[in-house]
Amino acid sequence: MAHDHDNGPSHDHSHDHSHDHSHDHSHDHSHGHAHPHSHEQAHGEAPAMSLEEKIARLLSHWMQHGEEHAKSYETWSERAAAGGLDQVAVCLASAADKTRLIASDLRAALDLLGEGQ
């Protein structure tokens, strides 16, 4: 599935799953940031890092990606308001606020892992 975030570069994700059935899916989208990790690793392979390290990496990624979404919601809220779509603008602004609340929970989890300092 292809989709764009606001004007950022696009990249492909491909995930292969090994369980009772197999399927392959990919989607194009941009995060506005580099991915220092590969999505090509098969899910059945032994991880190269501890559970804590993996979760810390995911938390950091989710926080960054969530902030990018929050900024996008704000941008579109402003555009909706300028276009006379006041209630849509309110909903998008609320989504941005809620996204940032989620980030605070993710930050708390990262802090508990000792990675948030």
N, C-alpha and C positions, 0 to 999 in steps of 0.2 A: 504494500500500500504506500503510495507516495503522498506526501503532504509537506507544506512549507511552514516554517515558523517565520518570523518577520525577516525577510531578505537575507538570511544567513546562508552559508554554503551548505550543500546537501551531501549526504553520504548514505551508503547502503548498510543495512544490518541484515545478517543472515544467521538464523539459528537452526541447528539440526538437533532434534530430540530423539533419544533412544529409549523407548518404552514399548508397551503393548502394540502400539502402532507407530508408524513413522510419518512425519510430514516435514516439509521444508517451507518456510515462509520468509519473505524479506520485505522490507519497507524502506523507502527513501524519506529522510527528513533531516533537517539540520538542527543542531543543538546550539550553534553559535560558539562552540568550544571544541577543542581537540579531544579525541578519545585516545588516551595513552594505552588502552588495552584492546585486545583482539576479541571479536565476537565469533571467531572461527573455531574456538576450542570446543570440542565435543563435550556434552554435558557428562558423559560417563568417565572422562579422564580425571585422574587424581588432581586436586587443586594444588597449586604451587605455593599457596599461602594459607595461614591459619584461618579458622572461622572468624576470629576477631578482626584480623586484617581485611578479610573479604567484606565483612559487614561495614567496617569503617570506610572502606573504599566506596561501597555502595551508598552509604549515608552521605558522604561528601558529594558524590555524583548527583544524588537525588536533590540535595539542598541547592546545588548550583542550577540544575535543570529546573527545579521548582521556581527559583527566583526569575529565571528567564521567562517562564510561563506567566508569572505574576506581572512582570513588566509588559508583556504582550497584552494581557488582559487590561492593564491600565491604558495602554495605547489605544486599544479598540474601544474602551469605555469613553475616552475623550473623543474619538471619532464618532461614536454613536451619539454622544451628547451634541456634538457640533452638527450632526445630521438630524437633530430633532427626535432622536430615539432615546428619550430620557429614561424610561424604565429599563431599557436594555443596558444603558450606561450604568445604572445603579446595580444591576445584576453582575455586570462585568467587574465593577469596582469591588463589590462584595466578594467575588471569586478571588480577586487579587489578595484581599485581606485574609481570606480563609487559607489560601495557599501559603501565605507567610506564617500563619498559625501552625500549619503542618510542619513548616521548616523549624519552628521552635521545638517541636517534639523530636524531630530528627537530630537537632543540635544537642538536645538533652541525652539522647541515646549515644551520640558520638562522644560527649563528655564522659559518660559512664564507662566507655571503652578506653578513656584516657587519651583519645586522639584529638580532642577538641581544643586543646590549649595552644 
